[in-house]
Amino acid sequence: MAGILYVVATPIGNLEDMTYRAVRILGEVARIACEDTRQTRKLVDHFGIHKPLVSYHDHNEAERTAQFLAELEAGSSIALVSDAGTPLISDPGYRLVHAALDAGITVVPIPGPVAFATALSASGLPTDDIRFGGFLPAKSGQRRRALEDLRGESATVAFYETPHRLLDALDDIDAVLGDRPVVVARELTKLHEEFLRGTAASIRAALAGRPGGVKGEITLLIGKATHAVVDDSPVEAAVAALEASGIPRMDAIKQIARERGLPKRDVYRLVTE
């Protein structure tokens, strides 16, 4: 009889957020697949769990997936955890879960904390419609192109961001989306948990003067557009404006075609003629 793959959520900071069920499952499986064994060691030691830890991350996913799949098929149960929060949410694990399901292995989720959901719950932003975008692109041009797609977004959007890129990301949000409501949630559930609410520009100004810069785990929330974005400028001018912001011509043509419900070839013809 095959084993079970458990996808186990762990605390994002405060160890008191660990569930009784998660502790029990980690204590019952044959081994624990984890992003960083050093990080997970702190967790299992705290709860007195004595199970083998095996690294499973972006650089060894293919090799480890084959190994774990063989163990599952042989009858061993395995728990998959990430460094913090729910596995697969901007963390490794998709390949293993997908392979297990393809092989007929039972996959059982053990729910718990998710950083972007935690941030949303106390953000004060609307939560009736939510979009999670993972990490914003690292480079400004690509980031601005991603943000352009949010100009008419009717959902609150959640991203993860690194401390050293946060100020630049806020600059780009201000340039592309203007005074949309923004919330930066920092160090959630930890001793120095903090929420900053305002516009991208006001939050950036508050953070820029901090000695030592921005630190900690960051969740970045952008409120929904409060009104439909209407652009009645000529198609050629709209494409040119996007190009001026750093978006390549073909990407700009695709975006304008999508926003205005026009065939891409017609927009291309107008621009090139």
N, C-alpha and C positions, 0 to 999 in steps of 0.2 A: 504494500500500500504506500502510495506516495506521501511525502510530507506536505506541510503547508508553508507558504510564504506569507509572513506577517509584515505588513507595512506599518511601522510603529512611529507615531508622532511623539516627540520629546519636547521638554520645555525650551522656550526661546531665550530664557535667562534665569527666571526664578524656579528653582528645583521643586518648589511646592506645587507647581502646576503639573507635575507628573501624575498620571492617573493610576489608580490601583490596578486596573486591567493591564496597563502597559508594563508595570513592574512585574506582574504575574507572568505575562507572556515572555518577557526577557529572561525570566528565571526558568522557563520551561523549555525553550528551544535548544537545539543542539549547538548553534553558534549564532553570533550577531554580526551582520555585515554593516560596516559603518564607514562613513566618509573619512574620518580621522580617528584612529584608534586612541590617540592621546586624549582627545576631547571626550570620546565616549567612555574612556576609562574613568574619568572623573565622575560621570553619571552613574555607572554601574557600581563603582566603589561606594558612592554615597548611599545607594539602596541595598548594598550587600549582595549584589548579583555576581555570581562567579561562573561566567560562561566565556568560551573562546571568542575573541574579537578578531575579525578579518577585515582588512581595508578594502573598500569598494568606492572608487572615485573615477573621475573623468579619464585618468590615464591608464587604468587597468580594467575598465568596464567589460571589454570584450572577453578577456581572459577569465576574469572572475565570474562572469555570467555563465560561461560553459561549466566552470567548476561547481558553482552553486546549483545549477540545473541538474547536474549529475547527482549531487547529494540529495536534492529534493526528490528526484525520481527513485533514489535508493531508499527513501523513507524518512530522511532527516528533515525536521522543520527548521526554518531559518527566519530570523527577524532582520528586517532592513530598517536602519535608522540613518538619519543625517546628523550633521553637527548640531542642529537646532531646528525645532519645528517639524513640519510634516514632510517626509521624503517626497521627491519628485517635483515639489514646488520650487522651481529654480535650483534644484539640487539633483544629483545623480539618482538613478533608479529605474528610469523608464525602460531601458533595455532589458533589465532583469525581469521586471513585471510583465512586459510584453512577451518575452521568451517563455516565462512560466505559464502564462495563459495559453500560448500556442501549444505547449506541451501537455495541456490538460491539468496543470497544477492548480490547486485552489489558492487564491490570493485573498487574504483577509485584512481589511484596514482596521487599525487601532487608532481611532481619532484623537486629536489633541490640538495644541496650539498651532496657529498659522499667523505669521507676523503681519501680513497685510490685512487679514480679517480683524486681528486685535487692534491694529491702528484705526481701521474704519469704525469700529464700534465706539470709540471715544473721540472721533475726529470732529463730529458736528456737521459733517458733510452728508448729503443724501445717500442712502444705501438701498434705495428701491431698484437701482440698476447699477451694476458694478462691472468694471472691466479690469482684469489684471494683466499687466504688460511685462512682467519679469523685470529685467534690468534694461534701462535705456542704453542706446549705443554709446560707446566711449568717446567717439569723435564728434565734434560740434556739428559738422555738416550733416552727418547721418542722424544725429540726435534731432536736429531741427526738422529734417524730413519726416521723422517719426512723429514729432509734435504737430507738424502741419496736418497730419491725418486726424488730429483731435480737435481741430478748429470748430467743427460742428457736432462734436461728440455729445450724446445725450446721457451718458453714464458718468459716474464718478470713476476716475481711473487711478489705479494703484501701481506703483513701481517700487523696486528696490534700487538703492543707489549707494555708491561707496562714499565715504567721508571726503576723500580727496577730489572727487568729481562733483560734489553737491553744489558748490557755489557756481561752477560753470553751467551745470544743469539748470539752476534757478535763473541764470542770465538768459539762457535759451528759451526757457518757459516764458519769461517776461517779454522777450523779443517776439516770440511767435504767437503766444496766447494772451498777452496783455495782463489785465487785472483780474483774471479768473481766480477764484478762491483756491488757496493752496494750504496744505497741512504737511509739516515735516514732523514725523514721529521718530524719536531717537531713544535708543537703549530701552526698548519696551520690556516691561516687567522687572527691570534691573533697578539698582539703587538710584541711579541718576536718570531715570525715565523722564522724558520731556516731550511736550507737544508745542510746536510753534505754529500759529495760525495767522493767516493774512494773505497778502499777495506774494508772488514770487519775489518781487523787488523788495518789499518790506522785510521778508524773512531773510533774504540775502544780506540786507544791510545789518540786521540784528546779529547774524552769524559772522560776518566778515571781520568784525572788530574783536572777536574773542581771542584771548591769548592762547597760543598753542594750536589754533585752528579747530576745525570740526572733527569730532571723534565719535566712535561708536557705530552701532548698527543702525542703518537709516531706512525708513519707509517713507516714500514720497507720494502724497495724494494730491490729485488735481480735480477740482470740482467740475461738474458738468457745465456746458455752455448754457447761459441763462436765456439766450435767444438764438434763433437760427441765424447763421452767418450767410448773408446775401451779398454776392459779388456780381454786379451787373457790368463790370468793366469789360471791354473787348477781350476776346479769347487770347489774342496775341499779347495784350498787355498783362493779362493774368499769368500767362506762362513766363513772360519776361520778368515779372516780379518774383516768381518762385526761383528762377535762375539767379536773380540778383542776390537771393538769400543763401545761395550755395547749392541749390538742388540741380542736378544734371538735367539737361533739356528733355530727354526721353522720360525721365521720372516726373518732371513737371507736366509734360503733355498727358501722361497717364492720370495724374492726379486731377488735372482740370477736366479731363474727359469724364472721370468718375464723378466729380462733384457736380458737373452740369448735365450729366446724363447724355453725353454725346459720344458718338463712335470715335475711338482713338484716331482712326485714319482721317476723320474730318478735322480734328484739332491739329493733327500733324500737317495737313494740307494748308490750313490757315496760317500756321506759324512759318512754314517753309516758303510759302508764296509771298 
